Amino acid sequence: MRDKTKKYRGHKTMGYGGMKRHRGKGHKGGKGRAGAGKHKHLKHEWGRRGFTRHGVVKEIKTINVEDLNKFEGEVNLTEMGYDKLLGSGSLNKPLKIVVKEATERAVEKVKEAGGEIITG
């Protein structure tokens, strides 16, 4: 079977009707969104929308002061997998707490109860 180009040799428009029709990519389906400017229903797809977050977001595992009431003596929260001590609730007993980070309110509450916090 001969190819399309050979078949239409000698015919002015090569089977595409009007002269303009076959010039660009638009009539052949286009590349990307060629010709989308003529269609209202495609306009919402133009431009950038939203926000793409690049990089890794690390989740911080937290614990509240009131959750420490079940422990005795020295508590190493870093070994338990906690990253930060938050100040919600109250502490009933003095504890020595080791943690990476602690809020100001958490530090106050632990000191009020007679304990101490070692951060870092």
N, C-alpha and C positions, 0 to 999 in steps of 0.2 A: 504494500500500500504506500502510495507516495505521500510526502508530508504536506502540510497545509500551505506552506509558502509556495511550493511548486504548483500546487493545485490552482492557486489564485493568481499566478503570474499572468499579466495582461489585463487584469481587472483593476480598475483604478483604486477602488476602496478596499480591496482584499476581503470583501464580505462583511465589512463593519458599517455599512450604510454611509453616514456623513463623514466628511474628511477629518473633522476635529476629533471624532470619537475615539480613534485608535492611537492618538498621540501620546497621552500620559498613562500613568498607572491607574488613574481613577476608573476607567471603564472596565479594566480587567479585574476589578476587585480591590485593587490598590495595595499599598503597603501601609500597615498600621491602620489609621483611621482616615484614609484618603477619601475625600468626598463627604465626610461626616458633617461639614459645615452647612450643608444644604438640608440636613435633617434635624428637626427640633428635638426629637426624642433621644438623640445622641449627645446633645450639648452638655448634659449634666456630668458626663464622664471627663470633661476637660479639666485641666489644671491639677494642682496638688491639693489634697485635703487630708486633714488629720495630722497625727504626729507619729513618727516612727522612732522608737527608742533603740538606740544603738548601744551596745555594751551590755555587760552583765549586771543585773540588779540583785544584790545579795539580801536575802531575807534575814532580819535580825530576830533572834529568838529571845523573848523577854519573859520576865517573871515579876510578880508584884510582891511588895513587902509582906502583905498578909498571908501569902502562901508559904512564908518561911517559918510560921508558927509551929509547923509539924516537925522541924529539925531541932537538934540539940548541939551545943558547943560550937565547933567550927564547921562552916558550910562552904564548900568549894563549888560555886555555880559554874565556873569555867569548865571543870571536869564533867559536870552534868550536862553540858551542851548549851548553857544559857549565855547570851552575849550582854544583856543589859538588865539592870534592876530598876523597876519602876516604883513610884511612891504611893500606890493605891492601897488603902487599908491601914491597919495598925499592927505593931509588933509588941508582943507581951513579955518577951524575955531577951536578955542580952545574948547576942550572937556575934561571932567573928566571921565575917563574910568576905570571900575572895571572888571577884567578878571583874570582867573587862571594863564595863562602864556602869555608872549609876547616876540617876537624876539627883538634883539638889534636894528635892523633897524626900527621896528615899534615904539619902545620907542623913538628913535631919532626923527622920523617924527612927533610924537604927541607933543614932547617938542618944536620942531621948530615952530609948529603951536600955541604954547602958552598953551597947555593943560598939563594934568598929567595922569599917569597910576598907578593904585593901583592893584598889583598882589597878588595872594595868596588865 
